[in-house]
Every structure is written in structure tokens, then in C-alpha cells.
Amino acid sequence: MPHRLCTNLANLSAPHAGHSWQVAWIAETAWHVAFVSKTPLGLTLGPCLLAIALAASMHAMARMGETLPALTRQIQSRGFAGVPVAGYCLYVFPSTMWCAFLSILLPSVILRTPMLQMYSIVDHDGTGAGGTSSDGDGEVGGRGRDLLEGGVGEAGEATPVVRIELLAVMMLVLVTVAALARVVRHRDVVYGITSVCTMAAIVGGFKEVDFTMSRTIASLCFGVLQVGSTWMLLQLFSDTQNGG
């Protein structure tokens, strides 16, 4: 019977979620190829490919949310309790985890793209930003170093990295709010835990480069997500105990 219920879940969601899974997988795979290539074109297309993967995974997760109530009613009409654990593990949880992971990863990729592009230029022609030569260790010197560290340019204007860092920070805050809404409204602890783990990796990755603002905001978002997910997990545990 569990195998039949899982098959019904797959059949109900496949007309829409199946195509979204395929698009998300292809886009994320293409992003990995573009990221590994370290070419200016690949690094430019990378965030776009990751955004496509995120949109497709969000559609798959939304489709799963629409499928579960109908399937649950169908199962309960036959005298069963509901969708088995295998159905959640094979279809629902992977979609939720994938979406949470990509939503947190995208801002980090957008932030790091200019830095990787500058190093790519150094690797190809041996010069940093504005024609400044790199040193023997392969690091960018002069104004290129200021750009990589998120400093300010000439006449005190904000560098492109600073502007992109502001965009990345706003995206981090937005995805954190969306994750909390998902956890509280849908009681989706899996989404929250995945977001916490991904955000922890993002915070650790910021230690490589001096993005102080991004590291601070990401740390705050990590703390908020951790508190929210832990609170919801305790609520679910309490509801289970009271129900028992």
C-alpha cells in the first residue's frame, strides 16, 4: 500500500512538478559547469542559471503543496491515515530542501561573482582592475584589491562590489523572511533546518574575503532562522506529545 500511495503522489504531481524538477536539475548542473570554468562568460551566466533553478524548484515545491491535500483526502476516503512517510521522503522533502538550499545560495553566488570575475581576468591577462598588475602570489594589487575587499573607489564613490554586496544583503534578508514565513505558516521544519545549515555554510564562507556587512547580516539571519526553526520543532514535538 505505501508503494501505491507514493505512486499516486508521483502521478498527481508529475504533470507540473516533474518538468520543474528537470528544469531545476539542468539549470543547476549548467551552473556548476559555468562556475568550474571560471571564465568571465561562465561567471556572468552562473547567477542567471541558479535563479532559473531556484524558480523551477519553487514551482515544484508549490505543486507538491497543492498535491498533498487532494491526495490526503483521497487516502482518508479509503480508510487510511494519510500519506506515508516514504511519500514525504521521496517527493516532498527533497523538493523542500532543494528550494531552501538554492534560495540561500543565490545571494552568496551573486556577491562572489564580481570577485571571481576579477580573479579570472588576472588568470587570463595577469592584470587586476584598471590594469593593475597582480603580484607573484596571484593576488590583485592596487585598486583591484580595494574592489575585491569591497572598499571605495576614487573620489569616495561606492565600488561595484559594494553595490552588489548591498543587493546580496537585501536578498539574504528577503529569503530569511520567506523561510520564516514558510516555517511558521506551513510548519515546514525541513525547510527551516535546511536554511539554517545552508546559512551556516554561507557565514563560514564569508571569512575568506572581508565582506564585513554581509558576514554580519548573514550571521543575524542565521540566528533568526535557528531560533525560528527550533521553536517550530519544539511546537511540533509538543503537539505530538499532547496528541498522544
FENGIRA-V734810 format. One record per run of one state. SS is the DSSP state (H for helix, E for strand, L for the rest). FROM is the first residue (numbers start at 1). TO is the last residue. Records with the same first field share a line. If there is no record, write none. Layout:
SS: FROM-TO / FROM-TO
This chain:
L: 1-1 / 38-39 / 77-84 / 126-126 / 128-128 / 132-132 / 134-141 / 149-151 / 153-153 / 157-157 / 159-159 / 187-188 / 209-211 / 244-244
H: 2-37 / 40-76 / 85-125 / 129-131 / 142-148 / 154-156 / 160-186 / 189-208 / 212-243
E: 127-127 / 133-133 / 152-152 / 158-158
